[in-house]
């Protein structure tokens, strides 16, 4: 018997609004790398400083994700997402008001936007949607939200590049502020079930859930693996424009590659979400990470060309956020959905530590050696590590003894 996918109007509304939230949040976040050349020229921002701030932004995104997860589990996703958009909007407005050099660059783009991403990007919207759906459809629903973020990834580089060329970076940031204001309004329509679907018997406290998770080796393996995902994504999103310009490729190719990543990530996340309902999630994750390594090897060792850039954009895009549905699915399957916002947030901290190092060390390697070679070599090694670390995970729900 096929279970009905949309079980209520609230589930549908939350699915749509959560998807819009990540389109706005991730769509804007994906394009910061395209601003580097303007920031370097107009604001004297070095690539090392830029990489550090992008990394700090990602790290704070991760640190605040479980904190916003607690807010979500206690007060609902609408409150958490609204607060996040306030920080995000404040960062953009202050930056565009002249607080944009030196430590101000760090404060606005790094700290404030990083905090805002903690609740508006993938983690919280996905965890809220997961609470509305039973296990049989959960990874498909979370895959739809992730796919929406991919749509933002697809359209934003093209639109932002056009806007920067035609209007300048200051006006482009005004457009960002308008979109974030829309996100504030959308957040009010997101609902969080008081009793998550399929998890009615879980009587745990948040502290008990954390102790249980950290005593489970599968949770540790999953957390370590997600570190690699963060490294890969941050390195590519932050430094691919500089890398491709250094290789003498046309100046439109970085935006094209980022757009291709977004377009094919839509296909990849939906495919990953569907496969995760039918096959072992840990094996899907292992395959994704190993295939990422192959994609990177192809890209950096073959002669630079538009064609090879297209191949990289397509293949790496297919694998970009396809890790999210099976990762979230494993957390929800093993531990239930009552505290999925908190537990997935913890896993996501590891992802963002990897993101910080990928963005920051990519810039450091470049300033030390004049290229990104060592950053790519580390990426390949991490692909192999992640491909192996997921295999010992035990995909079995924890059986708890309920007390009367």
N, C-alpha and C positions, 0 to 999 in steps of 0.2 A: 504493500500500500504506500503511495506517495503522499507524504505529509504536506499539507497546505503551507506555502512559503510565507505569505503575509498573513499573520494571525489576527491583526487588529489595525485600526486606523492610526493609533499611536505608534505602532511599530513602523508603519509606512512613512508617517510624517518624520519620525526620528531618523529613519534610513536616508530619506531625501535631504533633510536639513544637515545631518552629519556629513553627508557627501558634499554639500555646498560649503560647509565649514572648511573641509580639507582642501577643496579646490582653491579657495581664497588663501588659506594659510600656506600650503605647500607650493601653490603657484607663485606666490611672491617670494618665498624662501628660495626656490630653485634658481632664481634669476640674479642673485647677488653677485655671482661670479662675473656676469656681463658688465657690471659697474666698475670693475677693478681699474680698467684703463682710465676712465674718467676720474675716479677717486685718486689715482696715482698722479694724474696731471694737475687736477684742480685743487686737491686737498693734501698732496704730498704724502699719500699713504703708501708705504713700501709693501712689497709682496709678503714679507715676513710678518709685518704688523697686520696686514689684511688677513693672512692665513690664521694668525693667532686669534683675531677677533671672530672670524668665522668659526673657528674651533671652539672658542669660549661660548659663542652663541649656541652651538650644538651641545656642548657639555651642560650648560644651564638648562637647555631644553630637556635633557635627560634627567638632571637632578630634580627639576621641578615636576616632572611627569608623575612620579609616584606621590608627590605631595598633592598635586591636583587629583590624583587617583583617590586619595583619602577624602578630599572634598567631594568628589563625584560619588563615592560609595556612601557618604554620610548625608550630603545635601542635594545631590543630583548633578548631572552633567551640564545642565543649562547654566548653573552658577559658576562652575569651573571654567567653562568655555567663555562666558561673558567676561570674567576677570582676566582671562588670558588675552582676549582681544583688546581690552583696555591697555594692558602693558604693551602689546604689539603696536597699537595705534600711537601711544605716547612716544615710543621709540622713533617711529617714522616722523611724527610732528616735530619733536625736538631736533632731530637730525636736520630736517629741512628748514628749521628756523635758525640755523647757524651753529648749533652744537654738534659739530661734525669733524673736528680735527683732534689729533692727539688722544688724550684720555676721554674726550667727549665722544669720539668715534667708538671707543671701547664701550662707553656707557650706553649709548643709544642703540647702535647696531649689535653690539655683543650682549650686553646684560639685559636691557629692557626687552628687546625682541626675543632673546633666548628664553626669558621667563614666559613671554607670551606664547611661544611655540610649545611650552610644556603642556598646555591644555588644548590648543587649537589644532595642532598637527595630529598625526595619525593616532597616537596612543589613546587619548581620552575618547574621541569620537568612535573609534573601533570598539573600545571596551563597553561604551554605552549601548551601541548597536548589538553587541554580543549578548547583552542581558535580555534583549527582546526575542531572541530566537533559540529554539531547541538545538541540541547537538547535531541533529541530522542536517540542519540548514545553516548552522552558525558560520562555518568557514566561507560559505557562498555569500552570506550577508556582509561579513567583514571584508571579503574580497571585493564587493561592490564599492564599499567606502574607499578602500585602497585604490581601486580603479579610478574613482573620482579624483583622488589626489593625482593620479597619473594623467588625467585629462588636464588638470592644472599645469602639470609639468610640460604637457605637450603644447598648449596654446601660449603660455606665459613667455617662454623665451622668444618666440616670434614677435609677439605684440610688444614686449619690452624693448627688444632690439630696435624695432621700428620707431617706438616712442622716443628712445634715447637719441636716435639719429635725427628725427624730425622735430622733437620738442625739447630735448635736453634732459639730463638726469633729474633736475629739480622738479620739473613738471611731471615726470614719470612717477616720482615719489608722491606727488599730490594725488595721482590716480590710485596709488597704493592705499593712501589714507581713506579715500572714498570707498574702496572695496572693503577695508577693515571696518568702517562704520556700518556697512551693510551686514558684515559678519556679526556685529554686536546685536543687530535686530534678529538675525536668523537664530541666534543662540536661545532665544526665548521659546522657540518651538520644539526644542529637544527635550524629551521626557525620559526619565530613568525609572524603570520598574522598582518598586519597593521590595518585591520578591522576584528575583530573576527567574526567567523561564527555565524549568528543569533543575532548579536548585533550591526547592522549597524546604528541604529537610536539613540544610546546613545551618547549624547553630553556633558556628565558630565566631570568635572575636577576631579583630584585625591582627592583634598580637599573636594569637594562636595560629592564624593563617600564615604569618611570616615565619614563625618558628617551624611550622610544618614544611614550608617550601624550602627553607635553607637547610633542613635536615634531609632533603631528598636529592640524591645525586643527579637525577634527571633534570631537575631545575637548575642545578649548577652547570651541567653540560650545555643546556639551552642558553643560559646566560652568557657563558663564554663564547658560544658560537655567534651570538648576536653582536658581540664586539666587532667581529670581522665584517658584518654587514655595514656597520656604521663607518668603519675605516674606508671601505670601498666607495660608498656613496659620497662621503664628504670629500675624499680626494678627487673624485671625478667632477662633482658639482662645483667645487671651489676652483680647481686648477686646470680643468680641461681647456678653457679659453686660452690661457697662457701657453699651455703645452702645444696646442695646435697652431697658434701664431708663430711660435718658435720653430715649428716644422715647416714654415713657409706656406701653409695652406691658406686659401682665400679667407677674408675676414668674416664671411658669413657662415663658415663651416661650424664654429662653436655653437652658434644658436641652432643650426640645423641638427647637430648631434644631440643637443639637449632636448630639442623638440622630438626627435626620433625616440630618444629614451622615454619620454613621456607617452608618446603614441603607442609604442610596443609594450610599455609597462602595463597599459590598460589590458592588453591581451594576456600578458603574463600573469597579472594578479588574478584575473577571472579564471584563467586556466589553473593556476595554483590552488585557488579556493575550491574549484570543482574537484580537482584531483585529490585534495585533502579530505573530501568526504568519502572517497572510494579506496584510497591507498594509504600506506604508512606515511604519516607526516614527517617523521624523522628521515626517512629515505628520500622524500621529496626535497627536504632541506639540504641533505648531503649532496644530492645531484645539483641543486641550484648553485651551491658554493663552488663545487668543482668545475661546473660549466663557466662560472664567472672567471676562474683562473685561465681557462682556455681562451675566453674572449679577450682577456687582457694580453695574453701571450701573442695572439694574432695581431692585436692592435699595435703593440710596441716593437715587435721584431720584424714585421713586414714593412716595406717602404711606405712612408707616409703618402697618402693620396686621398682624394675625395671618396673614391669607392671604398677603400678600407675604413675610412671614417664612418661611412654609411653602414657597413657591416658591423662595426663596433657599436654604433648607436642602436641598431636593430637588436643585436644579440644581448648586449648589456642591458638595454632597456627592457627586454623580455624578462630579465632576471632581477631587475632593479628593486622593486618592492614586493616581488613575489614571495619573499621570505615571511612577510607579515601574516597572511592568513594561516599558514601551518604553525608558525611560532605562537600566535595568539590562540590557535586551536589546541595546541598541546597544553598550554597553561590552563585553558578552560576545561579541557578534558580530564586532566589529572587532578586539578584542585577545585573544579566547579567555577561557577560564574559570580558567586556572591562578592568575592574580592578580586575579580579579574582585573579591575582598574588598577588596584594597588600592586598586584603581583606582576602584571604585564609592565607596569611602570618600573618595577625593580629590574626586570629583564632589559627594559629600554634604557636604563641608566648605563648598563654595559655597552649597549649600542652607541650611546652618545659619547662615552669615553673613547670608544673607537673613532667616532666622528671627529672629536676634538684632536686626537692625535693624527688622523688622516689629513685634516685641513691644515693643522699647525706644522707638523713635520714635513708635509709636502712643500710648504713655503721655506722651511729651514733647509731641507735638502737642495732646493733650487738656489738659494742664496749661497750655500756652501760649494756646490758643484756646477752651478749654471745649467742644471737640467733636473728632471724628475726621475731619473733612472732608478735610484735606490728606493724611491717611494713605490715604483711599480714592482720592483723585485720583492719587496716586503708584501705587497698585495697578493702576489702569486703564492708566496709561502703561506700566507694567512688563508688563502682559498683551500689549500691542501689540509691545513689544520682544521678548518671548519667542516670540511667534507668528512673528516674522520671523527670529530668530537661529538657529532650528533648520533652516531650509530649505537652507542651504549644506552641511549635514552629508552626507558620503559614506558610505552604508551598505554598505561593502565590507570583508571581512576582510583584514587585512594579510597579505601573503605574505612569509614570512621564509625566508631561506636557511639551511638546517640544515647545520651542520658535522659531519663524521664524528668 
